[in-house]
Amino acid sequence: MTRKKKTKIKKSAEDIVLDLFIYTILAAITIVTLYPMWYVVVASITNSTELIKDPGLMIWPDEIALGSYRMVFQNAKVLRGFRNSFIILGLSVPYNVVMTLFTGYFMAKEKMMWKKPIVWMMLLTMYFGGGLIPAYLNIKDLGLYNTLWALIIPGGVSVYNAIICRTSIQAIPDSLRESAYLDGANDIQVMFKIVVPLIKATLAVLALYYGVAHWNNWMAATIYLKENELMPIQNVLRAVLMANQQLMESGGDDYNEYAETIKYATIIVSTAPILCIYPFLQKYFVKGALIGAVKG
């Protein structure tokens, strides 16, 4: 068999100029997007005196100084913040995913009693809420105030995520579930033995959504927690950015040497864990977010 030679389309001068223009614009957008993050990284390993003296454009520090990271990890409040955040993530993400799975399965299942009014009531919560004060009073009356459970139990299900889960379940052929019912399986068995293995990508994406939401949720901790020992890392980061001199207890010349760069180091330390999760879930992200979409 003779291979067909690929014919290359010769570009005109106008096409080449247009490509160069597009690539230039994309390169400029990339630099503008990535440089602020790179600046934070460079500033965190820069000597505070050098940073104050030359606060402009920085590509790389003249001398690498890691003292700000040492001070961050030596601070007990930062370590407690990480501990609290990991406790919240470890308890809330499985709880959220399981509750969303049950909700999505209910929404996807046909011939359920009172399904329409229940679904409409759930959808109503996406547009109308009780407000901050009723939510605060509810948390306080339930005995959850000033406990980590106030950040875990409320908001167990996101209706938006439940809709994503429902759409993914509806994409599963009905014949699989019907054959399981004929073999004597109940809904719990069908959900965990048939549905869950087929929508693992969607569940991974939902876990990522919930994890990022809990990791960045400093507002709820500000409202429902009053003890500093219970504050998650984002609230500690906020305190560092707003009043880092009162927060950091090292004091002395060491603090003055890294007073400016310690806030940048805290940003890197508090952001790095959630960024490390993305590479492991990236292969599921697009597939899980688009699975069950309407086909053209």
Phi and psi restraints in degrees (value plus and minus 20) as a CYANA .aco file:
   2 THR   PHI    -113.7   -73.7
   2 THR   PSI     112.0   152.0
   3 ARG   PHI     -98.1   -58.1
   3 ARG   PSI     118.4   158.4
   4 LYS   PHI     -99.6   -59.6
   4 LYS   PSI     109.6   149.6
   5 LYS   PHI     -95.2   -55.2
   5 LYS   PSI     115.6   155.6
   6 LYS   PHI     -95.6   -55.6
   6 LYS   PSI     106.8   146.8
   7 THR   PHI    -108.7   -68.7
   7 THR   PSI     102.7   142.7
   8 LYS   PHI    -106.0   -66.0
   8 LYS   PSI     111.8   151.8
   9 ILE   PHI    -101.8   -61.8
   9 ILE   PSI     101.2   141.2
  10 LYS   PHI     -97.1   -57.1
  10 LYS   PSI     106.2   146.2
  11 LYS   PHI    -104.6   -64.6
  11 LYS   PSI     123.1   163.1
  12 SER   PHI    -100.3   -60.3
  12 SER   PSI     149.9   189.9
  13 ALA   PHI     -82.9   -42.9
  13 ALA   PSI     -55.8   -15.8
  14 GLU   PHI     -85.8   -45.8
  14 GLU   PSI     -59.0   -19.0
  15 ASP   PHI     -85.5   -45.5
  15 ASP   PSI     -59.9   -19.9
  16 ILE   PHI     -84.7   -44.7
  16 ILE   PSI     -63.2   -23.2
  17 VAL   PHI     -84.6   -44.6
  17 VAL   PSI     -60.0   -20.0
  18 LEU   PHI     -85.2   -45.2
  18 LEU   PSI     -61.8   -21.8
  19 ASP   PHI     -82.2   -42.2
  19 ASP   PSI     -64.2   -24.2
  20 LEU   PHI     -81.9   -41.9
  20 LEU   PSI     -58.9   -18.9
  21 PHE   PHI     -84.9   -44.9
  21 PHE   PSI     -64.3   -24.3
  22 ILE   PHI     -84.4   -44.4
  22 ILE   PSI     -65.6   -25.6
  23 TYR   PHI     -84.1   -44.1
  23 TYR   PSI     -55.2   -15.2
  24 THR   PHI     -85.3   -45.3
  24 THR   PSI     -64.3   -24.3
  25 ILE   PHI     -83.0   -43.0
  25 ILE   PSI     -63.6   -23.6
  26 LEU   PHI     -85.3   -45.3
  26 LEU   PSI     -59.2   -19.2
  27 ALA   PHI     -84.0   -44.0
  27 ALA   PSI     -61.0   -21.0
  28 ALA   PHI     -84.6   -44.6
  28 ALA   PSI     -62.2   -22.2
  29 ILE   PHI     -83.8   -43.8
  29 ILE   PSI     -61.2   -21.2
  30 THR   PHI     -81.6   -41.6
  30 THR   PSI     -64.8   -24.8
  31 ILE   PHI     -84.2   -44.2
  31 ILE   PSI     -64.2   -24.2
  32 VAL   PHI     -83.6   -43.6
  32 VAL   PSI     -53.8   -13.8
  33 THR   PHI     -96.1   -56.1
  33 THR   PSI     -61.6   -21.6
  34 LEU   PHI    -106.6   -66.6
  34 LEU   PSI     -45.9    -5.9
  35 TYR   PHI     -81.9   -41.9
  35 TYR   PSI     -61.7   -21.7
  36 PRO   PHI     -76.7   -36.7
  36 PRO   PSI     -59.2   -19.2
  37 MET   PHI     -87.8   -47.8
  37 MET   PSI     -60.8   -20.8
  38 TRP   PHI     -84.8   -44.8
  38 TRP   PSI     -56.4   -16.4
  39 TYR   PHI     -82.0   -42.0
  39 TYR   PSI     -61.4   -21.4
  40 VAL   PHI     -83.2   -43.2
  40 VAL   PSI     -61.8   -21.8
  41 VAL   PHI     -83.1   -43.1
  41 VAL   PSI     -67.3   -27.3
  42 VAL   PHI     -86.1   -46.1
  42 VAL   PSI     -61.5   -21.5
  43 ALA   PHI     -84.5   -44.5
  43 ALA   PSI     -50.4   -10.4
  44 SER   PHI     -91.3   -51.3
  44 SER   PSI     -40.8    -0.8
  45 ILE   PHI    -131.5   -91.5
  45 ILE   PSI      -2.1    37.9
  46 THR   PHI    -123.3   -83.3
  46 THR   PSI     126.9   166.9
  47 ASN   PHI     -84.4   -44.4
  47 ASN   PSI     118.8   158.8
  48 SER   PHI     -80.9   -40.9
  48 SER   PSI     -57.9   -17.9
  49 THR   PHI     -83.8   -43.8
  49 THR   PSI     -63.5   -23.5
  50 GLU   PHI     -84.8   -44.8
  50 GLU   PSI     -56.6   -16.6
  51 LEU   PHI     -88.3   -48.3
  51 LEU   PSI     -60.5   -20.5
  52 ILE   PHI     -89.8   -49.8
  52 ILE   PSI     -57.9   -17.9
  53 LYS   PHI     -89.9   -49.9
  53 LYS   PSI     -56.0   -16.0
  54 ASP   PHI    -153.8  -113.8
  54 ASP   PSI      59.6    99.6
  55 PRO   PHI    -104.1   -64.1
  55 PRO   PSI     -13.0    27.0
  56 GLY   PHI    -100.2   -60.2
  56 GLY   PSI    -163.5  -123.5
  57 LEU   PHI     -83.3   -43.3
  57 LEU   PSI     108.6   148.6
  58 MET   PHI    -149.2  -109.2
  58 MET   PSI     108.5   148.5
  59 ILE   PHI    -123.5   -83.5
  59 ILE   PSI     -61.6   -21.6
  60 TRP   PHI    -179.0  -139.0
  60 TRP   PSI     119.6   159.6
  61 PRO   PHI     -91.8   -51.8
  61 PRO   PSI     129.1   169.1
  62 ASP   PHI     -84.5   -44.5
  62 ASP   PSI     -53.7   -13.7
  63 GLU   PHI    -161.8  -121.8
  63 GLU   PSI     106.0   146.0
  64 ILE   PHI     -97.8   -57.8
  64 ILE   PSI     106.5   146.5
  65 ALA   PHI    -146.1  -106.1
  65 ALA   PSI      98.1   138.1
  66 LEU   PHI    -123.6   -83.6
  66 LEU   PSI      -6.4    33.6
  67 GLY   PHI     -84.6   -44.6
  67 GLY   PSI     -50.8   -10.8
  68 SER   PHI     -85.6   -45.6
  68 SER   PSI     -57.2   -17.2
  69 TYR   PHI     -87.2   -47.2
  69 TYR   PSI     -57.4   -17.4
  70 ARG   PHI     -82.8   -42.8
  70 ARG   PSI     -61.8   -21.8
  71 MET   PHI     -88.6   -48.6
  71 MET   PSI     -54.9   -14.9
  72 VAL   PHI     -83.8   -43.8
  72 VAL   PSI     -66.8   -26.8
  73 PHE   PHI     -94.6   -54.6
  73 PHE   PSI     -39.1     0.9
  74 GLN   PHI    -103.0   -63.0
  74 GLN   PSI     -33.5     6.5
  75 ASN   PHI     -99.5   -59.5
  75 ASN   PSI     104.2   144.2
  76 ALA   PHI     -86.1   -46.1
  76 ALA   PSI     -51.5   -11.5
  77 LYS   PHI     -89.9   -49.9
  77 LYS   PSI     -56.4   -16.4
  78 VAL   PHI     -86.2   -46.2
  78 VAL   PSI     -64.0   -24.0
  79 LEU   PHI     -84.6   -44.6
  79 LEU   PSI     -60.2   -20.2
  80 ARG   PHI     -84.7   -44.7
  80 ARG   PSI     -57.4   -17.4
  81 GLY   PHI     -82.3   -42.3
  81 GLY   PSI     -61.9   -21.9
  82 PHE   PHI     -83.8   -43.8
  82 PHE   PSI     -62.5   -22.5
  83 ARG   PHI     -80.1   -40.1
  83 ARG   PSI     -66.6   -26.6
  84 ASN   PHI     -85.1   -45.1
  84 ASN   PSI     -59.8   -19.8
  85 SER   PHI     -85.4   -45.4
  85 SER   PSI     -60.5   -20.5
  86 PHE   PHI     -89.4   -49.4
  86 PHE   PSI     -54.1   -14.1
  87 ILE   PHI     -83.9   -43.9
  87 ILE   PSI     -64.7   -24.7
  88 ILE   PHI     -82.3   -42.3
  88 ILE   PSI     -64.6   -24.6
  89 LEU   PHI     -85.2   -45.2
  89 LEU   PSI     -64.1   -24.1
  90 GLY   PHI     -83.5   -43.5
  90 GLY   PSI     -50.0   -10.0
  91 LEU   PHI    -114.4   -74.4
  91 LEU   PSI     -57.4   -17.4
  92 SER   PHI    -101.8   -61.8
  92 SER   PSI     -59.5   -19.5
  93 VAL   PHI     -83.7   -43.7
  93 VAL   PSI     -69.6   -29.6
  94 PRO   PHI     -79.8   -39.8
  94 PRO   PSI     -59.6   -19.6
  95 TYR   PHI     -82.3   -42.3
  95 TYR   PSI     -64.9   -24.9
  96 ASN   PHI     -84.4   -44.4
  96 ASN   PSI     -63.6   -23.6
  97 VAL   PHI     -85.6   -45.6
  97 VAL   PSI     -63.0   -23.0
  98 VAL   PHI     -85.3   -45.3
  98 VAL   PSI     -64.9   -24.9
  99 MET   PHI     -83.7   -43.7
  99 MET   PSI     -59.3   -19.3
 100 THR   PHI     -86.7   -46.7
 100 THR   PSI     -56.9   -16.9
 101 LEU   PHI     -83.0   -43.0
 101 LEU   PSI     -65.7   -25.7
 102 PHE   PHI     -83.2   -43.2
 102 PHE   PSI     -62.1   -22.1
 103 THR   PHI     -86.0   -46.0
 103 THR   PSI     -65.1   -25.1
 104 GLY   PHI     -83.6   -43.6
 104 GLY   PSI     -56.3   -16.3
 105 TYR   PHI     -86.3   -46.3
 105 TYR   PSI     -60.4   -20.4
 106 PHE   PHI     -83.8   -43.8
 106 PHE   PSI     -62.9   -22.9
 107 MET   PHI     -88.9   -48.9
 107 MET   PSI     -49.2    -9.2
 108 ALA   PHI    -104.7   -64.7
 108 ALA   PSI     -40.5    -0.5
 109 LYS   PHI     -98.7   -58.7
 109 LYS   PSI     116.3   156.3
 110 GLU   PHI    -109.0   -69.0
 110 GLU   PSI     141.0   181.0
 111 LYS   PHI      37.6    77.6
 111 LYS   PSI      28.6    68.6
 112 MET   PHI    -122.7   -82.7
 112 MET   PSI     119.3   159.3
 113 MET   PHI     -85.3   -45.3
 113 MET   PSI     111.0   151.0
 114 TRP   PHI      38.3    78.3
 114 TRP   PSI      11.2    51.2
 115 LYS   PHI     -86.7   -46.7
 115 LYS   PSI     -67.2   -27.2
 116 LYS   PHI     -82.1   -42.1
 116 LYS   PSI     -69.5   -29.5
 117 PRO   PHI     -83.5   -43.5
 117 PRO   PSI     -54.9   -14.9
 118 ILE   PHI     -87.0   -47.0
 118 ILE   PSI     -63.2   -23.2
 119 VAL   PHI     -85.2   -45.2
 119 VAL   PSI     -59.1   -19.1
 120 TRP   PHI     -85.3   -45.3
 120 TRP   PSI     -58.5   -18.5
 121 MET   PHI     -84.3   -44.3
 121 MET   PSI     -57.3   -17.3
 122 MET   PHI     -86.9   -46.9
 122 MET   PSI     -63.3   -23.3
 123 LEU   PHI     -85.1   -45.1
 123 LEU   PSI     -50.0   -10.0
 124 LEU   PHI     -82.6   -42.6
 124 LEU   PSI     -51.9   -11.9
 125 THR   PHI     -89.7   -49.7
 125 THR   PSI     -35.7     4.3
 126 MET   PHI     -94.1   -54.1
 126 MET   PSI     -41.1    -1.1
 127 TYR   PHI    -132.7   -92.7
 127 TYR   PSI     -44.4    -4.4
 128 PHE   PHI    -151.6  -111.6
 128 PHE   PSI     116.8   156.8
 129 GLY   PHI    -148.9  -108.9
 129 GLY   PSI     143.6   183.6
 130 GLY   PHI     -93.3   -53.3
 130 GLY   PSI     -42.3    -2.3
 131 GLY   PHI      86.9   126.9
 131 GLY   PSI     147.9   187.9
 132 LEU   PHI     -91.1   -51.1
 132 LEU   PSI     -64.3   -24.3
 133 ILE   PHI     -86.5   -46.5
 133 ILE   PSI     -67.2   -27.2
 134 PRO   PHI     -79.3   -39.3
 134 PRO   PSI     -57.0   -17.0
 135 ALA   PHI     -85.3   -45.3
 135 ALA   PSI     -60.4   -20.4
 136 TYR   PHI     -84.0   -44.0
 136 TYR   PSI     -65.4   -25.4
 137 LEU   PHI     -85.0   -45.0
 137 LEU   PSI     -55.6   -15.6
 138 ASN   PHI     -84.9   -44.9
 138 ASN   PSI     -65.8   -25.8
 139 ILE   PHI     -81.9   -41.9
 139 ILE   PSI     -60.8   -20.8
 140 LYS   PHI     -88.3   -48.3
 140 LYS   PSI     -62.3   -22.3
 141 ASP   PHI     -87.9   -47.9
 141 ASP   PSI     -48.4    -8.4
 142 LEU   PHI     -99.4   -59.4
 142 LEU   PSI     -24.2    15.8
 143 GLY   PHI      57.7    97.7
 143 GLY   PSI      -0.4    39.6
 144 LEU   PHI    -116.6   -76.6
 144 LEU   PSI     -27.3    12.7
 145 TYR   PHI     -83.9   -43.9
 145 TYR   PSI     118.8   158.8
 146 ASN   PHI      42.9    82.9
 146 ASN   PSI      12.6    52.6
 147 THR   PHI    -153.9  -113.9
 147 THR   PSI     136.8   176.8
 148 LEU   PHI     -86.9   -46.9
 148 LEU   PSI     -39.9     0.1
 149 TRP   PHI     -84.1   -44.1
 149 TRP   PSI     -43.7    -3.7
 150 ALA   PHI     -86.5   -46.5
 150 ALA   PSI     -40.6    -0.6
 151 LEU   PHI    -117.9   -77.9
 151 LEU   PSI     -26.1    13.9
 152 ILE   PHI    -129.4   -89.4
 152 ILE   PSI     -73.3   -33.3
 153 ILE   PHI     -91.4   -51.4
 153 ILE   PSI     -69.7   -29.7
 154 PRO   PHI     -84.5   -44.5
 154 PRO   PSI     127.9   167.9
 155 GLY   PHI      48.6    88.6
 155 GLY   PSI      17.5    57.5
 156 GLY   PHI     -85.1   -45.1
 156 GLY   PSI     -46.1    -6.1
 157 VAL   PHI    -150.2  -110.2
 157 VAL   PSI     109.4   149.4
 158 SER   PHI    -113.7   -73.7
 158 SER   PSI     103.3   143.3
 159 VAL   PHI     -82.4   -42.4
 159 VAL   PSI     -56.4   -16.4
 160 TYR   PHI     -81.0   -41.0
 160 TYR   PSI     -66.1   -26.1
 161 ASN   PHI     -86.7   -46.7
 161 ASN   PSI     -53.7   -13.7
 162 ALA   PHI     -85.1   -45.1
 162 ALA   PSI     -55.1   -15.1
 163 ILE   PHI     -86.7   -46.7
 163 ILE   PSI     -59.9   -19.9
 164 ILE   PHI     -80.9   -40.9
 164 ILE   PSI     -64.3   -24.3
 165 CYS   PHI     -84.5   -44.5
 165 CYS   PSI     -61.1   -21.1
 166 ARG   PHI     -81.9   -41.9
 166 ARG   PSI     -64.1   -24.1
 167 THR   PHI     -81.9   -41.9
 167 THR   PSI     -58.8   -18.8
 168 SER   PHI     -86.2   -46.2
 168 SER   PSI     -60.7   -20.7
 169 ILE   PHI     -88.1   -48.1
 169 ILE   PSI     -57.8   -17.8
 170 GLN   PHI     -85.7   -45.7
 170 GLN   PSI     -41.8    -1.8
 171 ALA   PHI     -95.3   -55.3
 171 ALA   PSI     -33.3     6.7
 172 ILE   PHI     -94.7   -54.7
 172 ILE   PSI     112.9   152.9
 173 PRO   PHI     -77.9   -37.9
 173 PRO   PSI     116.7   156.7
 174 ASP   PHI     -83.2   -43.2
 174 ASP   PSI     -45.7    -5.7
 175 SER   PHI     -83.5   -43.5
 175 SER   PSI     -51.2   -11.2
 176 LEU   PHI     -85.9   -45.9
 176 LEU   PSI     -65.7   -25.7
 177 ARG   PHI     -90.0   -50.0
 177 ARG   PSI     -58.9   -18.9
 178 GLU   PHI     -85.0   -45.0
 178 GLU   PSI     -59.0   -19.0
 179 SER   PHI     -86.0   -46.0
 179 SER   PSI     -54.7   -14.7
 180 ALA   PHI     -87.0   -47.0
 180 ALA   PSI     -60.7   -20.7
 181 TYR   PHI     -82.2   -42.2
 181 TYR   PSI     -58.6   -18.6
 182 LEU   PHI     -85.7   -45.7
 182 LEU   PSI     -49.0    -9.0
 183 ASP   PHI    -103.1   -63.1
 183 ASP   PSI     -17.9    22.1
 184 GLY   PHI      76.5   116.5
 184 GLY   PSI      -9.6    30.4
 185 ALA   PHI     -97.5   -57.5
 185 ALA   PSI     127.7   167.7
 186 ASN   PHI    -118.5   -78.5
 186 ASN   PSI    -198.3  -158.3
 187 ASP   PHI     -84.9   -44.9
 187 ASP   PSI     -56.6   -16.6
 188 ILE   PHI     -83.7   -43.7
 188 ILE   PSI     -64.1   -24.1
 189 GLN   PHI     -86.1   -46.1
 189 GLN   PSI     -61.0   -21.0
 190 VAL   PHI     -82.7   -42.7
 190 VAL   PSI     -61.4   -21.4
 191 MET   PHI     -87.5   -47.5
 191 MET   PSI     -65.1   -25.1
 192 PHE   PHI    -107.4   -67.4
 192 PHE   PSI     -42.2    -2.2
 193 LYS   PHI    -121.6   -81.6
 193 LYS   PSI     -40.0     0.0
 194 ILE   PHI    -137.5   -97.5
 194 ILE   PSI     -73.0   -33.0
 195 VAL   PHI     -89.1   -49.1
 195 VAL   PSI     -71.5   -31.5
 196 VAL   PHI     -78.8   -38.8
 196 VAL   PSI     -67.3   -27.3
 197 PRO   PHI     -80.5   -40.5
 197 PRO   PSI     -48.0    -8.0
 198 LEU   PHI    -106.6   -66.6
 198 LEU   PSI     -36.3     3.7
 199 ILE   PHI    -139.8   -99.8
 199 ILE   PSI      10.6    50.6
 200 LYS   PHI     -79.6   -39.6
 200 LYS   PSI     -56.0   -16.0
 201 ALA   PHI     -83.2   -43.2
 201 ALA   PSI     -63.5   -23.5
 202 THR   PHI     -85.0   -45.0
 202 THR   PSI     -61.6   -21.6
 203 LEU   PHI     -84.3   -44.3
 203 LEU   PSI     -55.9   -15.9
 204 ALA   PHI     -84.5   -44.5
 204 ALA   PSI     -60.6   -20.6
 205 VAL   PHI     -86.1   -46.1
 205 VAL   PSI     -61.3   -21.3
 206 LEU   PHI     -83.4   -43.4
 206 LEU   PSI     -59.4   -19.4
 207 ALA   PHI     -82.1   -42.1
 207 ALA   PSI     -58.7   -18.7
 208 LEU   PHI     -86.5   -46.5
 208 LEU   PSI     -63.8   -23.8
 209 TYR   PHI     -77.8   -37.8
 209 TYR   PSI     -69.7   -29.7
 210 TYR   PHI     -85.9   -45.9
 210 TYR   PSI     -60.2   -20.2
 211 GLY   PHI     -82.2   -42.2
 211 GLY   PSI     -65.5   -25.5
 212 VAL   PHI     -84.8   -44.8
 212 VAL   PSI     -60.2   -20.2
 213 ALA   PHI     -83.1   -43.1
 213 ALA   PSI     -64.1   -24.1
 214 HIS   PHI     -88.9   -48.9
 214 HIS   PSI     -57.2   -17.2
 215 TRP   PHI     -85.1   -45.1
 215 TRP   PSI     -55.9   -15.9
 216 ASN   PHI    -114.3   -74.3
 216 ASN   PSI     -20.3    19.7
 217 ASN   PHI    -104.3   -64.3
 217 ASN   PSI      67.4   107.4
 218 TRP   PHI    -112.5   -72.5
 218 TRP   PSI     -40.1    -0.1
 219 MET   PHI     -85.8   -45.8
 219 MET   PSI     -65.8   -25.8
 220 ALA   PHI     -82.6   -42.6
 220 ALA   PSI     -59.7   -19.7
 221 ALA   PHI     -85.5   -45.5
 221 ALA   PSI     -56.0   -16.0
 222 THR   PHI     -83.6   -43.6
 222 THR   PSI     -54.3   -14.3
 223 ILE   PHI    -104.2   -64.2
 223 ILE   PSI     -63.5   -23.5
 224 TYR   PHI    -119.5   -79.5
 224 TYR   PSI     -28.2    11.8
 225 LEU   PHI    -137.7   -97.7
 225 LEU   PSI     118.9   158.9
 226 LYS   PHI    -139.4   -99.4
 226 LYS   PSI     -35.1     4.9
 227 GLU   PHI    -115.4   -75.4
 227 GLU   PSI     114.1   154.1
 228 ASN   PHI     -84.9   -44.9
 228 ASN   PSI     -46.0    -6.0
 229 GLU   PHI     -86.9   -46.9
 229 GLU   PSI     -38.8     1.2
 230 LEU   PHI    -119.3   -79.3
 230 LEU   PSI     -24.0    16.0
 231 MET   PHI     -89.6   -49.6
 231 MET   PSI     114.1   154.1
 232 PRO   PHI     -94.6   -54.6
 232 PRO   PSI     155.3   195.3
 233 ILE   PHI     -85.0   -45.0
 233 ILE   PSI     -52.4   -12.4
 234 GLN   PHI     -87.0   -47.0
 234 GLN   PSI     -53.9   -13.9
 235 ASN   PHI     -91.7   -51.7
 235 ASN   PSI     -55.3   -15.3
 236 VAL   PHI     -84.8   -44.8
 236 VAL   PSI     -61.7   -21.7
 237 LEU   PHI     -80.8   -40.8
 237 LEU   PSI     -62.5   -22.5
 238 ARG   PHI     -81.7   -41.7
 238 ARG   PSI     -60.3   -20.3
 239 ALA   PHI     -85.8   -45.8
 239 ALA   PSI     -57.2   -17.2
 240 VAL   PHI     -85.4   -45.4
 240 VAL   PSI     -63.0   -23.0
 241 LEU   PHI     -89.6   -49.6
 241 LEU   PSI     -52.3   -12.3
 242 MET   PHI    -110.1   -70.1
 242 MET   PSI     -56.9   -16.9
 243 ALA   PHI    -169.4  -129.4
 243 ALA   PSI      41.0    81.0
 244 ASN   PHI     -88.4   -48.4
 244 ASN   PSI     -44.0    -4.0
 245 GLN   PHI     -89.5   -49.5
 245 GLN   PSI     -54.7   -14.7
 246 GLN   PHI     -97.8   -57.8
 246 GLN   PSI     -48.5    -8.5
 247 LEU   PHI     -96.9   -56.9
 247 LEU   PSI     -70.0   -30.0
 248 MET   PHI     -91.3   -51.3
 248 MET   PSI     108.8   148.8
 249 GLU   PHI    -127.9   -87.9
 249 GLU   PSI      -8.1    31.9
 250 SER   PHI     -89.7   -49.7
 250 SER   PSI     -69.8   -29.8
 251 GLY   PHI      49.8    89.8
 251 GLY   PSI    -198.4  -158.4
 252 GLY   PHI      51.7    91.7
 252 GLY   PSI    -183.6  -143.6
 253 ASP   PHI     -87.0   -47.0
 253 ASP   PSI     -51.6   -11.6
 254 ASP   PHI     -81.5   -41.5
 254 ASP   PSI     -61.7   -21.7
 255 TYR   PHI     -87.0   -47.0
 255 TYR   PSI     -63.6   -23.6
 256 ASN   PHI     -82.0   -42.0
 256 ASN   PSI     -51.4   -11.4
 257 GLU   PHI     -89.4   -49.4
 257 GLU   PSI     -53.0   -13.0
 258 TYR   PHI    -138.9   -98.9
 258 TYR   PSI      -0.6    39.4
 259 ALA   PHI     -80.7   -40.7
 259 ALA   PSI     -56.6   -16.6
 260 GLU   PHI    -102.7   -62.7
 260 GLU   PSI     -55.4   -15.4
 261 THR   PHI    -107.1   -67.1
 261 THR   PSI     -33.3     6.7
 262 ILE   PHI     -87.8   -47.8
 262 ILE   PSI     -49.3    -9.3
 263 LYS   PHI     -91.0   -51.0
 263 LYS   PSI     -54.5   -14.5
 264 TYR   PHI     -88.5   -48.5
 264 TYR   PSI     -58.7   -18.7
 265 ALA   PHI     -84.1   -44.1
 265 ALA   PSI     -57.0   -17.0
 266 THR   PHI     -85.9   -45.9
 266 THR   PSI     -57.6   -17.6
 267 ILE   PHI     -82.3   -42.3
 267 ILE   PSI     -65.0   -25.0
 268 ILE   PHI     -83.8   -43.8
 268 ILE   PSI     -65.9   -25.9
 269 VAL   PHI     -84.3   -44.3
 269 VAL   PSI     -58.1   -18.1
 270 SER   PHI    -100.1   -60.1
 270 SER   PSI     -39.8     0.2
 271 THR   PHI    -114.7   -74.7
 271 THR   PSI     -48.4    -8.4
 272 ALA   PHI     -77.9   -37.9
 272 ALA   PSI     -63.6   -23.6
 273 PRO   PHI     -79.4   -39.4
 273 PRO   PSI     -63.2   -23.2
 274 ILE   PHI     -91.7   -51.7
 274 ILE   PSI     -49.0    -9.0
 275 LEU   PHI     -91.0   -51.0
 275 LEU   PSI     -49.7    -9.7
 276 CYS   PHI     -90.4   -50.4
 276 CYS   PSI     -39.2     0.8
 277 ILE   PHI     -98.6   -58.6
 277 ILE   PSI     -50.6   -10.6
 278 TYR   PHI     -77.5   -37.5
 278 TYR   PSI     -65.0   -25.0
 279 PRO   PHI     -78.3   -38.3
 279 PRO   PSI     -51.4   -11.4
 280 PHE   PHI     -98.1   -58.1
 280 PHE   PSI     -44.5    -4.5
 281 LEU   PHI    -126.3   -86.3
 281 LEU   PSI     -20.1    19.9
 282 GLN   PHI     -81.9   -41.9
 282 GLN   PSI     -58.9   -18.9
 283 LYS   PHI     -86.8   -46.8
 283 LYS   PSI     -42.8    -2.8
 284 TYR   PHI    -110.6   -70.6
 284 TYR   PSI     -35.5     4.5
 285 PHE   PHI     -84.6   -44.6
 285 PHE   PSI     -77.8   -37.8
 286 VAL   PHI     -85.2   -45.2
 286 VAL   PSI     -63.4   -23.4
 287 LYS   PHI     -83.3   -43.3
 287 LYS   PSI     -63.7   -23.7
 288 GLY   PHI     -91.4   -51.4
 288 GLY   PSI     -54.4   -14.4
 289 ALA   PHI     -94.4   -54.4
 289 ALA   PSI     -48.2    -8.2
 290 LEU   PHI    -125.0   -85.0
 290 LEU   PSI     -25.0    15.0
 291 ILE   PHI     -83.8   -43.8
 291 ILE   PSI     117.7   157.7
 292 GLY   PHI      61.8   101.8
 292 GLY   PSI     -12.2    27.8
 293 ALA   PHI     -88.3   -48.3
 293 ALA   PSI     139.3   179.3
 294 VAL   PHI     -88.4   -48.4
 294 VAL   PSI     107.1   147.1
 295 LYS   PHI    -106.8   -66.8
 295 LYS   PSI     124.9   164.9
